[in-house]
Amino acid sequence: MRTRLSLTIITVILLVAASSCNLPQPTPTQDANLALTAAVQTVGAQLTQSAINQGLPSPTVIVLPPTNTPPAPPTFAPPPTGAFTATQECDRAQFVTDVNIPDGSSMMPGQAFTKTWRLKNIGACTWSGYSLVFDEGNSMSGAAATAIGSTPPGASVDISISLTAPTAPASYRGYWRIRNASGVLIPVTGGHNGKSFYVDIKVAAPTSTPATFNLPYLAAESGLALSSGGINNATVAVGDSIGNEGVEAFLSFDISGIPANATIQTASLELIGGGHVRGNPFASLGCLRAYVHNYGSLDAGDFVAPGATGAFAKWCSAGELSVSYSDSLVVSAVQSAVGTTRFRIRLQFRDALTDSDATIDDVLIISPVVLTVTYTVP
């Protein structure tokens, strides 16, 4: 009986215990970060314990922060400061000015003239073997290439070319450039389109209204002849020499621009350069006279002994040399050369060959010499 009761009590206790295990249990609340920390500590403890068991040093546990921090942007050093200088070009010219023949200058049909420009070498290389070459427009019969003198960097140079005005009345322009020794055309600061420079003229139409022009004096075709037969094409003088020789001057003018059917109305000759008088030629040699003398290449046969006749002009004192000499004889002299390309004259002291004082008594002719004419055409 006691045994049965004991079994019953044990059975009830077991049932109660079983039923209590099946009752729902509340779920504990735990902070996520605390849970992560606890887990890390547990793993750390386990690793430490494992190391102790194996006789190894304890590993170091790295705890990462809960949030991600972006890496700092890279820092770049600032560029160096200072002046940067462009490399200077080897070949570059600068247009400076028109030395003569300003743009729009009036020319007679077919008139020969010399155009001169001034340019500066602003490059780094010396101009050696460089030349002036035609580019475009009207060449006005200019040479295809003209040598330019050696010009170092920073220096200026006058570049000249002989041209001839067209015969038809109109405005004309010719463009020119500089070519280096390798055949390359170089740029020109201040030039046309940064590359060229030009000559610009206007050829006047023939008209019945009188047209006045200064005829070009051609110093290169002028010179002197001595009574001894000597010739000097570099100096133009008239009088006598230190060796008591007679000296006569020869002057050439370009009249190719005067129409062949033109009628000369007025003409005057002014020996501006004749103001350079050495000694006293007028006192001992008489008056200075001008004669038409169509010489070709000047030679000893062009000298004429004193006493020649047919002069068209004369000057009897030094003061008269700087005054324009004009009368009907000058007009006739120029008219006789119309239709040709040159008007050439001889200057001579006709009264005596020399004063025999072994000193220079002469008139030195230096440009400019001005021959001015007015003409009409039918």
Secondary structure, DSSP 4 states (H G I P E B T S, - for coil): -HHHHHHHHHHHHHHHHHHHHTS--PPPP--HHHHHHHHHHHHHHHHHHHHHHHTPPPPPPP---SS--PPPPPP-PPPPPS---PPPPSS-EEEEEESSS-TTEEE-TT-EEEEEEEEEE-SSS-B-S-EEEEEEE--TT--SEEE---B-TT-EEEEEEEEE--SSSEEEEEEEEEE-TTSPBPPEETSBTTTBEEEEEEEPPP-SS-EEEEEPB-GGG-EEEETTS-EESS--EEEE-TTS-EEEEEEEEE-TTS-TT-EEEEEEEE-GGGGEEES-HHHHH--EEEEE---SS--GGG---TT----SEEE-SGGGGGS-B-SHHHHHHHHTTTTSSEEEEEEEE-S-S---SSS-EEEE--S--EEEEEEE--
